[in-house]
Amino acid sequence: MITPRFNLSQQDNSLIIRIRAPYCSLRDLEVDCIQNSFLFFCKPYYLRLQLPGNIVDNQNTRSSFDCDSGYFTFIYDKETPGEFFPDLEYITKFLVTKVDASYDENETEPIMVLSGEITPTEEKMINENTKQGFGFALKTHKKFATVISEFDEVFEVNPCETSLLERRKMRLQYEQGKFDMEHYLMDLEDEEHEIGDKLALPLPWEHTSDASLAFTSKELDFLKDQANNPYNLTALQIRYAFNGLIDILYAYCYDKRTTDFEGNSESGWTIVKLASTLSWCEAFEDPKDVFVSAFRRTLTYPYYRSFKLATKVFEDLKTLLKHDEKLIIKILIEIHEIFLSGDCCRYILNNLFIKDYIMYVMKWDKTKWRQFLEEVYGVVIVKDDLGLKLVENEESFKIEKKMKSLQIQDQSELLDSDDTDESDSDSSDSETDSDSETNSDYDSSTDEDAK
């Protein structure tokens, strides 16, 4: 069966469900609603929703079908007039998860429903297992070593064979070896020119209102096809998930600013390379560690390697994070499309990270997220934090540059002095010749008078 495109909206006392089901068989139409459960079936389409509040099917219920657009519209009264149904635009979270079930008539034990609470013992065991995990919140432990060669352009390390601590140690050593001080210093000189132009670009989402944000038809098609997975994370895994997200979003902001907010064919490479969460399957507990890593990689890998640019991108990210979660979801969908394009196997990152993040953002605890953002807003990165000896080398570079400038100035003054001496010499010779000519003329005149 096909899940149709749909969207949900509300008025004070009613809920509106719009479903696009073109070329359906109307004679098979079946619609039902009981409390917060809604069912739509019209061959070959099937949709079942678990709504955030109860609705009632009564004499006020209205339904219609537009054969030109293929849209069904259903309007139901809310059981509690005036009740607000939150997050209706996040349609994936209302899809009923498909469950495979089997029945054994000899089974006498009742089905147990888990409460979703993690006991301290379970939390300790899960946190221990994350040390060998990778992917979203380090939840993945699946082996894909048989095809790891397909992803050698994506990952800097095989996550199946290394622990989190091993990956971190290897990453720091690798970044240290890849850092090019000469490239960095040349870009330091360019901060008033090409990089300066990038810094001056206005930020598109700076003046965007959350009310104006809406999912496009393409984005709705993507969301309705995603799995409504549950996420029962430990406190440590939540930290990993939050920090991994801002790492990915920082890389996205860098790519946008350096491509004039248009993106290009190298956007996938840039995002993966800057976000160690993706390229190294890294995980962070503290947001400052995220940005130390992001800044280091900004000064090591891409074409523009400027600390001032990295700081500007950080400010772009902070502005982005002040918006509603809807903007984050739209960006993650865009990243998903970027990873699908190109000849590199970055699609694996969608399965390991991006799809989970899209679903998790819809469901996360907003209070915990806002508390985490206060930590992010308080982070300040200085050059000494990066461990790349930037300050010392910049000072040496400035002194060397000043010395070269003085040498050039001395050479220029010496050349000017030589030119002046030659000019004075020429002038003196000219005056001597003139005096000689004058004396000669005088002598000739005296001789003629004597005669």
Phi, psi and omega per residue, in radians:
M1 nan 2.694 -3.106
I2 -1.815 2.316 3.015
T3 -1.424 2.064 -3.086
P4 -1.331 2.773 3.008
R5 -1.215 2.395 -3.141
F6 -2.614 2.820 3.007
N7 -2.561 2.727 -3.075
L8 -2.118 2.436 3.045
S9 -2.543 2.991 -3.058
Q10 -2.583 2.707 2.923
Q11 -2.060 -3.129 -3.053
D12 -0.974 -0.720 -3.020
N13 -2.072 0.131 -3.072
S14 -2.543 2.772 3.078
L15 -2.041 2.378 -3.113
I16 -2.003 2.168 3.115
I17 -2.032 2.106 3.113
R18 -2.003 2.251 -3.071
I19 -2.240 2.238 3.092
R20 -1.709 1.998 -3.113
A21 -2.408 1.227 -3.124
P22 -1.191 2.649 3.074
Y23 1.036 0.531 3.120
C24 -1.504 2.897 3.115
S25 -1.674 1.757 -3.047
L26 -1.109 -0.474 -3.133
R27 -1.187 -0.312 3.108
D28 -1.682 0.109 -3.048
L29 -1.081 2.302 3.083
E30 -2.487 2.174 -3.124
V31 -2.308 2.387 -3.118
D32 -2.626 2.532 3.044
C33 -2.488 2.307 3.094
I34 -2.356 1.951 -3.108
Q35 0.973 -1.949 -3.104
N36 -1.776 0.232 -3.141
S37 -1.851 2.263 3.129
F38 -2.192 2.341 -3.129
L39 -2.222 2.289 3.066
F40 -2.266 2.235 3.076
F41 -2.417 2.180 3.057
C42 -2.695 1.742 -2.986
K43 -0.779 2.210 0.170
P44 -1.727 0.437 -3.045
Y45 -1.801 2.526 3.108
Y46 -2.525 2.283 3.141
L47 -2.497 2.252 3.069
R48 -2.297 2.221 -3.057
L49 -2.148 2.551 2.989
Q50 -1.949 1.774 -2.996
L51 -1.384 2.789 -3.117
P52 -1.358 -0.061 3.101
G53 -2.728 2.943 -3.100
N54 -1.449 2.499 3.031
I55 -2.187 2.837 -3.100
V56 -2.220 2.465 3.071
D57 -1.713 1.776 -3.089
N58 -2.331 -2.862 -3.084
Q59 -1.182 -0.254 3.112
N60 -1.525 -0.148 -3.117
T61 -1.101 2.343 3.125
R62 -2.228 2.554 3.098
S63 -2.540 2.618 3.130
S64 -2.680 2.832 3.110
F65 -2.430 2.221 3.088
D66 -1.768 1.886 -3.064
C67 -1.210 -0.401 3.137
D68 -1.274 -0.790 -3.123
S69 -1.596 -0.318 -3.106
G70 1.369 0.313 -3.092
Y71 -1.701 2.291 2.902
F72 -1.649 2.488 3.048
T73 -2.228 2.187 3.126
F74 -2.145 2.300 3.135
I75 -2.153 2.089 -3.115
Y76 -2.099 2.564 3.015
D77 -1.282 2.535 2.995
K78 -1.335 2.490 3.121
E79 -1.087 -0.653 3.081
T80 -1.947 1.779 -3.118
P81 -0.966 2.396 3.134
G82 1.501 -0.112 3.124
E83 -1.182 2.429 3.128
F84 -1.718 2.221 3.091
F85 -1.673 1.974 -3.060
P86 -1.363 2.676 2.955
D87 1.006 0.646 -3.128
L88 -1.133 -0.423 3.137
E89 -1.269 -0.321 3.140
Y90 -1.549 1.297 -2.919
I91 -1.140 -0.493 -3.068
T92 -1.081 -0.620 -3.068
K93 -1.213 -0.199 3.139
F94 -1.744 -0.087 3.087
L95 -1.230 2.355 3.102
V96 -1.363 2.158 -3.129
T97 -1.152 2.315 3.103
K98 -1.283 2.293 -3.094
V99 -2.159 2.242 3.031
D100 -1.474 2.199 -3.095
A101 -2.336 2.572 3.081
S102 -2.301 2.658 -3.080
Y103 -2.113 2.280 3.092
D104 -2.081 1.960 -3.065
E105 -1.139 -0.311 3.111
N106 -1.498 -0.151 -3.115
E107 -1.297 2.161 -3.110
T108 -1.840 -0.309 -3.121
E109 -1.326 2.387 3.120
P110 -1.252 2.720 3.092
I111 -1.267 2.287 -3.120
M112 -1.674 2.291 3.096
V113 -1.813 2.117 -3.117
L114 -1.300 2.505 -3.104
S115 -1.379 -0.318 -3.091
G116 1.582 -0.128 3.113
E117 -1.407 2.411 3.118
I118 -1.748 2.176 3.116
T119 -1.306 2.761 3.110
P120 -0.971 -0.651 3.129
T121 -1.162 -0.754 3.117
E122 -1.133 -0.697 -3.136
E123 -1.102 -0.741 3.118
K124 -1.095 -0.716 -3.141
M125 -1.183 -0.722 3.129
I126 -1.111 -0.768 -3.132
N127 -1.113 -0.611 3.074
E128 -1.146 -0.696 -3.120
N129 -1.196 -0.490 -3.125
T130 -1.129 -0.406 -3.137
K131 -1.084 -0.429 3.107
Q132 -1.863 0.089 -3.088
G133 -1.620 3.109 3.074
F134 -2.746 3.111 -3.107
G135 1.408 -2.879 -3.110
F136 -0.977 2.102 3.120
A137 0.942 0.426 -3.129
L138 0.977 0.597 -3.096
K139 -1.463 -0.337 -3.018
T140 -1.508 2.337 3.042
H141 -2.280 0.193 -3.109
K142 -1.234 2.570 3.119
K143 -1.604 2.210 2.945
F144 -2.263 0.609 -3.124
A145 -1.109 -0.477 -3.109
T146 -1.174 -0.379 -3.133
V147 -2.116 0.292 -3.084
I148 -1.081 -0.459 3.122
S149 -1.102 -0.421 3.110
E150 -1.233 -0.352 -3.020
F151 -2.024 0.356 -3.093
D152 -1.191 -0.316 3.067
E153 -1.511 -0.127 -3.128
V154 -1.740 -0.896 -3.083
F155 -1.724 2.452 3.062
E156 -1.442 -0.214 -3.073
V157 -2.644 2.701 3.076
N158 -1.422 1.889 -3.076
P159 -1.202 -0.287 3.141
C160 -1.323 -0.364 -3.021
E161 -1.927 -0.019 -3.080
T162 -2.292 2.572 3.075
S163 -1.489 2.997 3.133
L164 -1.043 -0.788 -3.117
L165 -1.155 -0.656 3.110
E166 -1.153 -0.735 3.135
R167 -1.107 -0.691 -3.123
R168 -1.153 -0.770 3.127
K169 -1.087 -0.765 3.120
M170 -1.123 -0.688 -3.126
R171 -1.098 -0.829 -3.116
L172 -1.074 -0.730 3.114
Q173 -1.143 -0.717 -3.104
Y174 -1.174 -0.723 3.120
E175 -1.123 -0.681 3.141
Q176 -1.091 -0.695 3.141
G177 -1.286 -0.497 -3.099
K178 -1.478 -0.332 -3.079
F179 -1.139 2.271 -3.109
D180 -1.969 1.802 -3.088
M181 -1.113 -0.651 -3.126
E182 -1.089 -0.769 3.108
H183 -1.078 -0.768 -3.137
Y184 -1.061 -0.784 -3.111
L185 -1.180 -0.593 3.088
M186 -1.165 -0.684 3.095
D187 -1.242 -0.460 3.053
L188 -1.099 -0.648 3.094
E189 -1.220 -0.474 -3.031
D190 -1.569 0.051 -3.059
E191 -1.154 -0.254 3.103
E192 -1.692 -0.027 -3.072
H193 -2.092 -1.834 -3.046
E194 -1.113 -0.800 3.114
I195 -1.148 -0.608 3.085
G196 -1.050 -0.639 3.086
D197 -1.119 -0.666 3.104
K198 -1.164 -0.673 -3.132
L199 -1.148 -0.507 -3.062
A200 -1.472 -0.121 -3.096
L201 -1.134 2.378 3.088
P202 -1.247 2.601 -3.088
L203 -1.537 2.095 -3.054
P204 -1.050 -0.672 -3.055
W205 -1.612 0.154 -3.118
E206 -1.157 -0.687 -3.088
H207 -1.931 0.331 3.100
T208 -1.424 2.272 3.108
S209 -1.573 2.516 3.138
D210 -1.091 -0.542 -3.126
A211 -1.157 -0.464 -3.118
S212 -1.463 -0.163 -3.129
L213 -1.366 2.301 3.102
A214 -2.615 2.546 3.117
F215 -1.302 2.401 3.078
T216 -1.343 2.965 3.107
S217 -1.049 -0.657 3.127
K218 -1.150 -0.712 3.130
E219 -1.184 -0.652 3.088
L220 -1.131 -0.667 3.084
D221 -1.094 -0.648 3.109
F222 -1.180 -0.815 -3.062
L223 -1.138 -0.657 -3.076
K224 -1.270 -0.246 3.122
D225 -1.682 -0.003 -3.124
Q226 -1.519 2.689 3.141
A227 -1.397 2.376 3.112
N228 -1.509 1.320 -3.064
N229 -1.410 2.519 3.033
P230 -1.428 2.631 3.116
Y231 -2.289 1.923 3.126
N232 -2.054 1.507 -2.994
L233 -1.767 2.623 3.001
T234 -1.325 2.941 3.125
A235 -1.035 -0.661 3.131
L236 -1.187 -0.734 3.130
Q237 -1.138 -0.606 3.085
I238 -1.106 -0.712 3.072
R239 -1.090 -0.756 3.094
Y240 -1.039 -0.762 -3.095
A241 -1.158 -0.799 3.138
F242 -1.081 -0.837 -3.100
N243 -1.198 -0.631 3.080
G244 -1.107 -0.645 -3.139
L245 -1.137 -0.811 -3.124
I246 -1.196 -0.468 3.051
D247 -1.129 -0.798 3.130
I248 -1.162 -0.728 -3.121
L249 -1.193 -0.589 3.056
Y250 -1.070 -0.809 3.137
A251 -1.065 -0.673 3.100
Y252 -1.106 -0.785 -3.136
C253 -1.092 -0.697 3.100
Y254 -1.076 -0.814 -3.129
D255 -1.060 -0.729 -3.124
K256 -1.114 -0.828 -3.084
R257 -1.171 -0.640 -3.089
T258 -1.431 -0.116 3.059
T259 -2.041 0.454 3.139
D260 1.006 0.577 3.105
F261 1.065 0.561 3.104
E262 -2.040 -0.452 -3.051
G263 1.337 2.866 3.083
N264 -2.712 -2.976 -3.080
S265 -1.176 -0.296 -3.140
E266 -1.697 0.098 -3.083
S267 -1.054 -0.714 3.124
G268 -1.054 -0.787 3.117
W269 -1.064 -0.787 -3.089
T270 -1.088 -0.826 -3.100
I271 -1.094 -0.789 -3.120
V272 -1.167 -0.709 -3.073
K273 -1.195 -0.696 -3.094
L274 -1.340 -0.542 -3.117
A275 -1.588 1.783 3.128
S276 -1.160 -0.329 3.013
T277 -0.996 -0.632 -3.123
L278 -1.554 -0.899 -3.002
S279 -1.347 -0.466 -3.131
W280 -2.035 0.050 -3.056
C281 0.899 0.694 -3.125
E282 -1.358 2.756 3.072
A283 -2.482 2.439 -3.060
F284 -2.167 2.555 3.063
E285 -1.736 -0.404 -3.067
D286 -2.139 2.335 -3.100
P287 -1.091 -0.514 3.121
K288 -1.130 -0.648 3.089
D289 -1.080 -0.598 3.101
V290 -1.056 -0.855 -3.037
F291 -1.349 -0.473 2.993
V292 -1.076 -0.792 3.097
S293 -1.104 -0.787 -3.106
A294 -1.113 -0.737 3.132
F295 -1.149 -0.769 3.129
R296 -1.012 -0.772 -3.104
R297 -1.268 -0.522 3.054
T298 -1.110 -0.610 -3.122
L299 -1.562 0.051 -3.051
T300 -2.019 -0.665 -2.928
Y301 -1.914 -0.856 -2.977
P302 -1.304 -3.138 -3.113
Y303 -1.209 -0.779 3.122
Y304 -1.653 2.049 -3.066
R305 -2.148 1.460 -3.031
S306 -2.319 2.285 3.097
F307 -1.152 -0.652 3.109
K308 -1.122 -0.665 3.089
L309 -1.161 -0.736 3.113
A310 -1.056 -0.704 3.120
T311 -1.143 -0.679 3.109
K312 -1.139 -0.708 3.106
V313 -1.113 -0.671 3.087
F314 -1.048 -0.722 3.093
E315 -1.162 -0.659 3.068
D316 -1.032 -0.747 -3.131
L317 -1.123 -0.750 3.129
K318 -1.056 -0.678 3.099
T319 -1.141 -0.716 3.115
L320 -1.062 -0.759 -3.054
L321 -1.212 -0.271 3.109
K322 -1.369 -0.176 3.126
H323 -1.486 3.006 3.111
D324 -1.130 2.762 3.134
E325 -1.047 -0.371 -3.112
K326 -1.044 -0.670 3.117
L327 -1.133 -0.693 3.109
I328 -1.085 -0.754 -3.141
I329 -1.105 -0.740 3.128
K330 -1.084 -0.689 3.116
I331 -1.169 -0.726 3.131
L332 -1.128 -0.631 3.060
I333 -1.130 -0.686 3.085
E334 -1.104 -0.756 3.101
I335 -1.084 -0.700 3.095
H336 -0.988 -0.750 3.123
E337 -1.180 -0.667 3.125
I338 -1.076 -0.755 -3.118
F339 -1.224 -0.403 3.089
L340 -1.338 -0.455 -3.110
S341 -1.530 2.942 3.137
G342 1.521 2.972 -3.078
D343 -1.665 0.059 3.113
C344 -1.666 2.672 -3.041
C345 -1.482 0.855 -3.118
R346 -1.304 -0.150 3.124
Y347 -1.024 -0.428 3.125
I348 -1.066 -0.512 -3.137
L349 -1.215 -0.492 3.061
N350 -1.111 -0.706 -3.130
N351 -1.293 -0.580 -3.102
L352 -1.478 -0.503 -3.017
F353 -2.294 -1.057 -2.826
I354 -1.120 -0.812 -3.137
K355 -1.064 -0.720 3.113
D356 -1.126 -0.721 3.135
Y357 -1.110 -0.716 3.132
I358 -1.029 -0.794 -3.124
M359 -1.246 -0.672 -3.085
Y360 -1.176 -0.675 3.138
V361 -1.051 -0.609 3.119
M362 -1.173 -0.487 -2.973
K363 -1.930 -0.169 -2.982
W364 -1.143 2.903 3.083
D365 -1.354 1.917 -3.040
K366 -1.149 -0.529 3.115
T367 -1.135 -0.781 3.107
K368 -1.126 -0.650 3.132
W369 -1.129 -0.764 3.141
R370 -1.154 -0.656 3.074
Q371 -1.115 -0.687 3.107
F372 -1.136 -0.675 -3.134
L373 -1.102 -0.560 3.084
E374 -1.076 -0.618 3.062
E375 -1.154 -0.742 -3.125
V376 -1.091 -0.795 -3.120
Y377 -1.100 -0.429 -3.126
G378 -1.525 -0.083 -3.109
V379 -1.314 2.327 3.044
V380 -2.229 2.230 3.136
I381 -1.916 2.201 3.037
V382 -2.003 2.872 -3.026
K383 -1.067 -0.601 -3.129
D384 -1.160 -0.364 3.138
D385 -1.172 -0.407 -2.967
L386 -1.464 -0.273 3.116
G387 1.171 0.506 -3.116
L388 -1.976 0.143 3.127
K389 0.981 0.747 -3.096
L390 -1.202 -0.781 -3.059
V391 -1.097 -0.814 -3.126
E392 -1.077 -0.768 -3.114
N393 -1.239 -0.582 3.086
E394 -1.149 -0.720 3.114
E395 -1.107 -0.763 3.111
S396 -1.095 -0.692 3.138
F397 -1.121 -0.731 -3.140
K398 -1.154 -0.730 3.121
I399 -1.110 -0.779 3.133
E400 -1.094 -0.720 3.123
K401 -1.119 -0.703 3.131
K402 -1.158 -0.707 3.111
M403 -1.089 -0.752 3.105
K404 -1.094 -0.673 3.122
S405 -1.121 -0.707 3.113
L406 -1.160 -0.681 3.114
Q407 -1.105 -0.749 3.126
I408 -1.118 -0.690 3.138
Q409 -1.141 -0.752 3.122
D410 -1.085 -0.752 3.126
Q411 -1.108 -0.682 3.130
S412 -1.135 -0.754 3.125
E413 -1.137 -0.662 3.124
L414 -1.120 -0.748 3.103
L415 -1.114 -0.713 3.113
D416 -1.106 -0.661 3.130
S417 -1.146 -0.751 3.116
D418 -1.091 -0.713 3.129
D419 -1.118 -0.669 3.139
T420 -1.168 -0.740 3.131
D421 -1.102 -0.755 3.128
E422 -1.112 -0.668 3.135
S423 -1.156 -0.738 3.127
D424 -1.138 -0.692 3.134
S425 -1.115 -0.755 3.118
D426 -1.110 -0.674 -3.135
S427 -1.175 -0.707 3.139
S428 -1.140 -0.751 3.115
D429 -1.090 -0.675 -3.120
S430 -1.156 -0.717 3.134
E431 -1.154 -0.682 3.130
T432 -1.090 -0.761 3.119
D433 -1.102 -0.663 -3.122
S434 -1.173 -0.731 3.126
D435 -1.123 -0.687 -3.135
S436 -1.111 -0.734 3.137
E437 -1.139 -0.662 -3.126
T438 -1.161 -0.779 3.139
N439 -1.120 -0.662 -3.141
S440 -1.124 -0.732 3.129
D441 -1.132 -0.677 -3.139
Y442 -1.132 -0.764 -3.134
D443 -1.099 -0.692 -3.123
S444 -1.142 -0.706 -3.123
S445 -1.166 -0.674 -3.126
T446 -1.155 -0.688 3.140
D447 -1.136 -0.707 -3.125
E448 -1.163 -0.671 3.126
D449 -1.151 -0.653 -3.125
A450 -1.150 -0.594 3.131
K451 -1.229 nan nan
